[in-house]
């Protein structure tokens, strides 16, 4: 197996339910010397593509449809190529289709050229992610796990060959993942985290979309304590 993981950290502002947050995003580039898959492109497509170098971008996977995971997706998929026929496919879970359409619909409103605005409004992901679906790159398999809660279509990605779980914004080190402490459906998210962690090896690395890496064992030991957070939010 020749696949390896490289990380690009970018920062910027993202808007969620009308509130703006400062976010530092981890983008993961998985592949070998020839081709890569980019997971969660963040705020700076130039920095991401600089790390990719002259390798071919084979796919762009967004672990959810929040705007900070979409805003560089097309630029990274294009990788400097003007002809869309040669762009890498962008992948998203279907349950986040409304988030996708909302984001590109807002871009369309700011577009002066009507043809470009129409193209943005009609834009769809090239691949709809499904639970159990797989990608292959550099001898490694990336398996999709649907982990709703953070958003309806949030996914995590496990690779046994690489010994990692890419947890997106479903799970961060020491806490359920969130944008600025805001949770859409915390109980569903906690259920997703518990179901995901329980069968996995305790020493499996967890690489989140924000913050430092952790392990399955560390987060599995904390998981039950997060129920109190959900109870507090129910009471509010």
N, C-alpha and C positions, 0 to 999 in steps of 0.2 A: 504494500500500500504506500502510495506516494503523497497522499493528501496531508495537508497541514492547515493550521488555523492562524490567521493574522487578524489583528484587531485595530480598528480605526475609531478613535473617540472624537466626536464632534459635539458642539454645543450650540444652542439657539433657543428661540422662543416658540412655543406651540400653544394653540388655543383649544380649550376643551370646555364645552358648554358655556361659551362666552367669556371664559376667564383665561387670561394669558399666564403661562408658566415658563420658567427657565428650566430647560432640560439638557442633561448631558447624555448623549446616546452612544451606545456601543454598537458599531457595525462589525460584523464578522465576515471575513473573506475566507472561504473554505475551498481548497483545491490544490493543484500541483503546479508545475512549471508551465503547463500548457493552457489550462482552463480553470475557472473558478465559479463558485456560486456565492452571491453576495446576500447576506441575511441582514435585514433591517437597515437599509441605507438611511443615513441620518441627514444632517443639515448641510453638509459640504460634499457635494458630488466630486468636486475637483480633488479633494484630499483622498477620497475613496478610490477614484480612478488612478491617482498617482501611485497608491499602494498596489493596485491591480497591475499596473505597468502594461506590458505588451501582451499579457495573457488574455484569452478570450473569456468574456463574461457569458456563461452558459445559461444562467437564470438569476433572477432577483426574487427573493422570498421575503414577503412582508408578514411578520408574525401577528400583526393586527392592522386595522384600517385607520388608526389615528394619524393625524396629518404629518407628524414628524417622521413617520415611517413611509410616507408616500411622497413627500415633497422632492426627494432626489431620485425616486425610483426610475422615472423615465430617462433622466440624464445618465444614470448608471447603466441602465439597460441599453441605451444607445451607444455609450462608450465612444463618443465622438463620431459615430457613423450617421450620416444624414439620411440614408435610405432605410426606412422603417422595416423593410423586408429582412434586414440583417440585425435588427435589434434583438437582444435576449428577451425571452418571455418573462413577464412579471406575474408573480403568483400571490394569491390572497384567498382566504376562506370566504365562501359565498355568503356566510352570515354577516360579514362586514361590508356587503355590497352597498348598503345605504351610506356608510361612512365614506366609502370610495366616491360614490356619486355626489355626496355633499361637498367633498373637498374639490373635486374637479369641476363641479358646478359653480363653486365660488370663483375658481380661476377663470371660468368661462365668462362670468359677469364682468371681470376686469379686462377682458380681451376686446380690443377695438375691431379686429378683423372678424367679421361674422362667420367666415368659413372656418377659421381657427377655433372660434367659440363653439361652433356646432360640433367640431371634432372633439373638443374637450368634454362636452356634454354627453357625447355618445361613446366615450372611451370606456373600455372594460378591461379587467385583467385578462391576460392571455391564458392563465391556468387557474382553475378553481381548486384550491387545496381541499383534500378530503382526509379524514382520519384514517390512518394506515397507509396513505400514499407514500411513495418513496422517490427520492432523487439519488443519482449516483454521480460521484465526482472523484477522480483520482484514486479509485479503488475503495472508497468509503461510501456507505449508504447513509442517507439522511431520511429518517422516518418521521412523518407528520403525526402529531397527536393533537386532537381538538381539545382545547382547554378553555372553555368559555368562562366569562365572569368579568375580566378586565374590559373586554368587549365581547359581543356575541360570537364573533368569529376568531377570537384569539387562538393561536396555536403555539405549541412548543415542538421542538425538533430534537430527536435523539439519534446519536450515531454510536453504535456499539464499537465500531472499528476505531473511532477516534476517542472513545471513552468520555463523551460529553453529552450534556443536555443543554440545548439552547432554549432558555425559558422565556424569552421575550420580556414583555411587561406583565406576564402572569405571576412570576416569582422573582423577587429580588433578594439579595443577601439580607437575612434577618427579618424579612417581612413580606407580606403579599405585595406584588408589584402595583404601582400606581403612577399617575401623573400628578405631582404636587400634593399627594395625600388624598386625592379624590378617587372614590371607588364607584363603579357603575352598579355592580351586583356582587357584593363581597361574599355573601354566603355561597353563591354559585362558584365564585372564584376559589374559595377555600375548598369546596368539594372537588374541584378540578385539580387543585394542588395535591390534596390527599390521595386521590385516585392515581395521580401520575407518579408520586414519590414512592408509595408503598411497595410496589414490586421491583423497584430499581435497586441496583447495587449501591450500598451506602457510600462507597468511595468514588462514585461517579461524579465528575466535575460538572458544576452548573454554571453556565455562562449567561448572565442576564442581559437585557437590553439597556439597563442602567446599573451603574455601580460595579463593585468588585465581584469576582467569582466566589463561589462557595462549593459545597458538596451536597449531595442528596442526604447523607447522614445528618449533617448539621441542620438542614432545614426540616427534615422529617422529625427531628427531636423538638423543634420549635412549633411545629404545625398546630398541635392541639391548643396551645396557649393563645393562638390568634382568634379562637372562637369568641373570646371575651371582647375583642374589638368589634366583631359583628354584632354581638349583643348590645354593646354601647350604641352602635349606630341605629339598631332597631328601636332603642329607647328614645333616641333623639328624634 
